[in-house]
Amino acid sequence: MDIIMIQETKLNRADMAQFSKNLYQWQMEATDSIGASGGLALLWKKNTITYTGYVKMQHWMAGKVKAINKDTEFIIINVYGPITTEKIKAVWLEINHFLTNQKAPHCIIGGDFNTILYQSEKSGGAKTIRQSQKDFMEWVNNNYLLEIKTNKNAHTWNNRRSGFSNISELLDRFFFKGDLSSFQVEMKASVLPWSGSDHFPVLLELMGELNISRRPFKFENMWLMHEDFLPNIQKWWTKCNIQGSKMFQITLKLKEIKHKLLVWNKERFKNIFEEKLRIEKEMDEVNIEVIMHGMDQLLYNTEKRLLKEYEDILTKEEIFWKQKSRQVWLSEGDNNTNFFHNSVKVRRAKNRITQIANGENQIITDPKMIAEDATQYFSNILNNWEHSDLTHS
């Protein structure tokens, strides 16, 4: 843990100065509290991080973070959301103005926002939709913020009461703004155990890209767009003659069709990203010819064909990223492939297994050892099941 963001420190400038004297490997920037409420602090390890402060306001602070001896660099914003509607709108406008002026490619925004986004993020209490919730959602959507969700979207605040009086909400979270394709790290958020406050701390981990040597077969929805797809499936299934039990036949037929699909995808459907680059290159060549020599019938027909191919490949690309991102609330036609790509990277980080406990209850963190232990575990289950099945048949 190299950066710590604290909201509602309840400490004034003198108290913060005294507190900072006790820090050894850490440096700190902070804002004053107002009476016994408010106050922000950002701490960073001085041997791994450099921090340049840009803005310090009552409810948010921002600066640039750069990892020492690494290329990782981003803007970080620490937020403590106000309670009143008027102040909330003012804070969102302040941050909007900062983001517009900075034009940073990567920005991480986190903290206690003091409001939920969806009704499912609250348990107990009144179920009314507050204006602060509407304003928060509008701010998130207008800024194209991508939430780095915790597992199971755990609630981060609890009023510590029992029975029907208990209320819990998801108030603390992290967002990412920018292009994740150029941000060479994966992000994973998790809620940590209770530490004495009415809020649970949230940990954001920045991890290097995971190189996956073997990927499982996945059906691509964009295959359905090709006119040969369904006839080919029917033909392959009919021609595949397998002897044995029904389950054995189905298993081997599916395996055979999977192989044929991969070959067909490579030869006929082609790589959509390479195809997109090819079409763009040909369109550029046509444009140069039109500029140099004017439009003729041949160039007109070529341009018309390329535009149709380009529209088709963009649709396939959007369906491809939509399927991988699993953002079902956006429909084909929005053409926001950058959003889908960002969603894919966040989901991959969320699903990434960084450690497991083996049969001897030892923690394993090495990716190769994790894969071997998981394979052995499920192989044992399958072998035991097959033995049991044969015994009782």
C-alpha positions in Angstrom: 0.0 0.0 0.0 1.8 3.2 -1.2 -1.0 5.8 -1.1 -3.6 6.4 1.6 -6.6 8.7 1.1 -8.5 9.7 4.2 -11.8 11.6 4.4 -13.3 13.4 7.4 -10.0 13.6 9.4 -11.7 16.0 11.9 -8.2 17.6 12.4 -7.2 21.3 11.9 -3.9 22.5 10.5 -2.1 22.4 13.8 -3.2 18.8 14.6 -2.3 17.7 11.1 1.2 19.2 11.5 1.7 17.4 14.7 0.4 14.2 13.2 2.8 14.5 10.2 5.8 14.6 12.6 5.1 11.0 13.5 5.4 9.8 9.9 8.6 8.0 9.0 8.5 6.8 5.4 5.4 8.8 4.5 4.7 12.3 3.3 1.3 14.0 3.5 -0.9 16.8 2.2 -4.1 17.7 3.9 -6.9 20.2 4.1 -8.3 21.7 7.3 -11.5 20.4 9.0 -14.3 22.8 9.7 -14.9 22.5 13.4 -15.3 18.8 14.3 -16.2 17.8 10.7 -14.6 17.4 7.3 -10.9 17.4 6.5 -9.0 15.5 3.9 -5.6 13.9 3.8 -3.5 12.1 1.2 -0.4 10.1 2.3 2.2 8.5 0.1 5.4 6.5 0.6 8.3 8.8 -0.4 10.5 6.0 -1.5 8.1 4.6 -4.1 5.8 7.6 -5.1 6.1 11.2 -6.0 3.1 13.5 -5.5 2.6 17.0 -6.9 -0.4 18.8 -5.4 -2.6 20.8 -7.7 -5.8 21.7 -5.9 -6.9 21.7 -2.2 -10.6 22.5 -1.7 -12.9 22.0 1.3 -14.5 18.8 -0.2 -11.8 17.5 -2.6 -8.1 17.6 -3.3 -6.2 16.7 -6.4 -2.6 16.1 -7.6 -0.4 14.1 -9.9 1.0 10.7 -8.8 4.1 9.2 -10.4 5.6 5.9 -9.5 9.4 6.0 -9.0 11.3 3.8 -11.4 8.1 3.0 -13.4 6.1 4.7 -16.2 2.9 4.7 -14.2 1.5 8.3 -13.9 -2.0 9.6 -13.2 -4.1 12.3 -11.6 -5.6 11.3 -8.3 -8.7 13.1 -6.7 -9.6 12.5 -3.1 -13.3 13.3 -2.5 -15.4 13.8 0.6 -19.0 14.4 -0.6 -21.0 17.1 1.1 -24.4 16.5 2.5 -26.5 19.4 1.2 -27.8 19.5 -2.4 -26.4 23.0 -3.2 -22.9 22.1 -2.0 -23.0 18.7 -3.9 -23.7 20.5 -7.2 -20.9 23.0 -6.5 -18.3 20.3 -5.8 -19.2 18.4 -9.0 -18.9 21.6 -11.0 -15.5 22.3 -9.4 -14.1 18.9 -10.3 -15.6 19.1 -13.8 -13.7 22.4 -14.3 -10.5 20.9 -13.0 -10.8 17.8 -15.3 -11.5 20.0 -18.3 -8.4 22.1 -17.7 -6.1 19.2 -16.9 -7.0 17.0 -19.9 -5.0 14.2 -18.3 -5.2 10.8 -20.1 -5.6 8.9 -16.8 -7.4 9.9 -13.6 -8.5 8.0 -10.5 -11.2 9.5 -8.4 -12.0 8.0 -5.0 -13.4 8.7 -1.6 -16.6 9.0 0.5 -19.2 10.4 -1.9 -21.9 10.4 0.8 -24.5 9.2 -1.6 -25.4 6.0 -3.5 -25.8 5.5 -7.2 -28.5 2.8 -7.2 -31.2 1.7 -4.8 -29.6 -1.7 -4.6 -26.7 -0.1 -2.9 -28.8 0.6 0.3 -30.2 -1.8 2.9 -32.7 -0.6 5.5 -34.2 2.8 6.0 -36.3 4.8 3.5 -36.1 3.8 -0.1 -36.8 7.2 -1.7 -34.5 8.5 -4.5 -32.9 11.6 -3.2 -31.8 14.6 -5.4 -28.2 14.0 -4.3 -28.4 10.5 -5.8 -29.7 11.9 -9.1 -27.0 14.6 -9.2 -24.3 12.0 -8.5 -25.5 9.7 -11.3 -25.7 12.6 -13.7 -22.1 13.7 -12.8 -20.8 10.1 -13.2 -22.5 9.7 -16.6 -21.5 13.1 -18.0 -17.9 12.5 -17.2 -17.8 9.0 -18.6 -16.5 7.6 -15.3 -15.9 3.9 -15.1 -16.5 2.5 -11.6 -13.9 0.0 -10.3 -16.4 -2.2 -8.5 -15.6 -4.2 -5.4 -16.6 -7.9 -5.3 -20.3 -8.3 -4.8 -20.6 -4.5 -4.5 -20.3 -4.7 -0.7 -21.7 -1.8 1.3 -19.0 0.4 2.8 -21.0 2.3 5.5 -23.1 1.0 8.4 -24.8 2.8 11.2 -23.9 0.0 13.6 -27.4 -0.4 14.9 -29.3 -3.7 15.2 -32.5 -5.1 13.9 -34.8 -2.9 11.8 -32.8 0.2 12.8 -29.8 -1.0 10.8 -28.9 0.9 7.7 -26.0 0.1 5.3 -25.0 1.8 2.1 -22.3 1.8 -0.6 -20.8 5.3 -0.1 -17.1 4.8 -0.7 -15.8 3.8 -4.1 -13.3 4.4 -6.9 -13.7 5.7 -10.5 -11.4 5.8 -13.5 -11.6 8.4 -16.2 -9.5 8.1 -19.4 -8.3 5.5 -21.9 -7.6 2.2 -20.1 -6.0 0.8 -23.3 -3.0 3.1 -22.8 -3.0 2.6 -19.0 -0.7 -0.4 -18.6 -2.0 -1.6 -15.3 -5.1 -3.5 -14.1 -7.1 -2.2 -11.2 -8.9 -4.2 -8.5 -11.0 -2.8 -5.6 -11.9 -4.7 -2.4 -13.5 -3.8 0.9 -11.2 -4.3 3.9 -12.3 -5.5 7.4 -13.9 -3.0 9.8 -11.3 -0.7 11.5 -13.4 1.0 14.2 -15.1 3.6 12.0 -18.7 3.5 10.7 -17.0 3.2 7.2 -15.2 0.1 5.9 -11.9 1.0 4.1 -11.6 0.3 0.4 -8.4 -0.9 -1.1 -7.5 -0.2 -4.7 -4.7 -2.3 -6.2 -2.8 -1.4 -9.3 -1.4 -4.5 -10.9 0.7 -5.3 -14.0 -1.0 -6.8 -17.0 -1.6 -10.6 -16.7 -0.2 -12.6 -19.6 -2.6 -15.5 -20.2 -0.9 -18.3 -22.1 -4.0 -20.4 -22.8 -7.5 -18.9 -23.3 -10.7 -20.9 -23.1 -13.0 -21.1 -26.2 -15.8 -18.5 -26.2 -18.7 -18.1 -28.6 -18.6 -14.7 -30.3 -22.0 -13.0 -30.9 -20.6 -11.2 -34.0 -20.4 -14.6 -35.8 -24.2 -14.5 -36.0 -23.9 -11.6 -38.4 -22.2 -13.8 -41.1 -24.6 -15.4 -43.5 -22.6 -18.7 -43.6 -22.6 -19.2 -39.9 -25.8 -21.1 -39.2 -25.7 -23.2 -42.5 -22.1 -24.2 -41.5 -23.1 -25.2 -38.0 -25.9 -27.4 -39.4 -23.6 -29.0 -42.0 -20.8 -29.7 -39.5 -23.2 -31.2 -37.0 -24.9 -33.5 -39.6 -21.6 -34.7 -41.1 -20.0 -35.4 -37.8 -20.6 -39.2 -37.3 -19.6 -40.4 -33.8 -20.2 -43.8 -32.3 -21.0 -44.3 -28.6 -23.4 -43.1 -26.0 -25.5 -40.0 -26.5 -23.5 -37.9 -24.1 -20.3 -39.1 -25.7 -21.5 -38.2 -29.1 -22.6 -34.7 -28.0 -19.3 -34.1 -26.3 -17.2 -35.0 -29.3 -19.4 -33.2 -31.8 -19.1 -30.0 -29.8 -15.4 -30.4 -29.6 -15.2 -31.0 -33.4 -17.4 -28.0 -34.1 -15.3 -25.8 -31.8 -12.3 -26.7 -33.9 -14.1 -26.0 -37.2 -15.4 -22.6 -35.8 -11.9 -21.5 -34.9 -10.6 -22.4 -38.4 -13.6 -20.7 -40.0 -13.2 -17.6 -37.9 -9.6 -17.3 -38.9 -10.1 -18.0 -42.6 -13.5 -16.6 -43.4 -14.5 -14.2 -40.7 -11.0 -12.9 -40.3 -9.5 -10.7 -37.6 -11.8 -7.7 -37.3 -9.1 -5.4 -36.1 -6.7 -6.3 -38.9 -9.7 -6.0 -41.3 -10.5 -2.6 -39.9 -7.0 -1.4 -40.5 -7.0 -2.8 -44.1 -10.3 -1.0 -44.9 -9.0 2.3 -43.4 -5.8 2.1 -45.4 -7.7 1.5 -48.7 -10.1 4.4 -47.9 -7.1 6.7 -47.4 -5.7 5.6 -50.8 -9.1 6.3 -52.5 -9.2 9.7 -50.8 -5.8 10.6 -52.1 -6.8 9.5 -55.6 -9.9 11.7 -55.5 -7.9 14.7 -54.2 -5.2 14.2 -56.9 -7.3 13.2 -59.9 -11.0 13.8 -59.1 -13.8 11.3 -58.7 -14.6 8.8 -61.4 -17.1 5.9 -61.6 -14.5 3.3 -60.5 -13.4 5.4 -57.5 -17.1 6.1 -56.6 -17.9 2.3 -56.6 -14.7 1.5 -54.6 -15.5 4.2 -52.0 -19.1 3.0 -51.7 -18.0 -0.6 -51.2 -15.4 0.4 -48.6 -17.9 2.5 -46.7 -20.3 -0.4 -46.5 -17.5 -2.7 -45.3 -16.3 -0.2 -42.8 -19.8 0.2 -41.3 -20.1 -3.5 -41.1 -16.7 -4.0 -39.3 -17.5 -1.2 -36.8 -20.8 -3.0 -35.9 -18.9 -6.2 -35.4 -16.3 -4.5 -33.3 -18.9 -2.9 -31.1 -20.7 -6.3 -30.6 -17.3 -7.9 -29.8 -16.5 -5.4 -27.0 -20.0 -5.3 -25.7 -20.0 -9.1 -25.2 -16.7 -9.0 -23.4 -17.7 -6.0 -21.3 -21.1 -7.5 -20.3 -22.6 -4.0 -20.2 -26.0 -5.1 -21.2 -27.6 -1.7 -20.5 -26.0 -0.1 -23.6 -27.4 -1.1 -27.0 -25.7 -1.7 -30.3 -25.6 1.6 -32.1 -24.0 3.7 -29.4 -20.6 2.9 -31.1 -18.7 3.5 -27.8 -16.0 0.8 -28.2 -13.6 2.7 -25.9 -16.1 2.4 -23.1 -16.5 -1.3 -23.7 -12.8 -1.8 -23.9 -12.3 0.0 -20.5 -15.1 -2.2 -19.0 -13.4 -5.4 -20.2 -10.1 -4.4 -18.5 -11.8 -3.5 -15.2 -13.8 -6.8 -15.2 -10.6 -8.8 -15.9 -8.9 -7.2 -13.0 -11.9 -7.8 -10.8 -12.0 -11.5 -11.8 -8.3 -12.0 -11.5 -7.2 -14.6 -8.9 -4.1 -13.2 -7.1 -3.9 -15.8 -4.3 -5.5 -19.1 -3.1 -5.2 -21.4 -0.1 -4.1 -24.9 -1.1 -5.2 -28.2 0.5 -2.7 -27.7 3.3 -4.1 -24.2 3.9 -0.9 -22.5 2.6 -1.3 -19.2 0.7 -0.1 -19.4 -2.9 0.6 -16.3 -4.9 2.7 -17.5 -7.9 0.4 -17.6 -11.0 1.8 -20.9 -12.3 1.4 -22.6 -8.9 -2.1 -21.3 -8.6 -3.0 -22.8 -12.0 -1.4 -26.2 -11.1 -3.1 -26.4 -7.7 -6.6 -25.4 -9.2 -6.1 -28.0 -12.0 -5.2 -30.7 -9.5 -8.1 -29.8 -7.2 -10.8 -30.1 -9.9 -9.2 -33.2 -11.5 -9.5 -34.9 -8.1 -13.2 -34.0 -7.9 -13.8 -35.3 -11.4 -12.0 -38.5 -10.8 -13.9 -39.1 -7.6 -17.2 -38.4 -9.3 -16.4 -40.8 -12.2 -15.4 -43.5 -9.8 -18.6 -43.0 -7.8 -20.7 -43.0 -11.0 -19.2 -46.3 -12.2 -19.7 -47.9 -8.9 -23.4 -47.2 -8.6 -24.3 -47.7 -12.3 
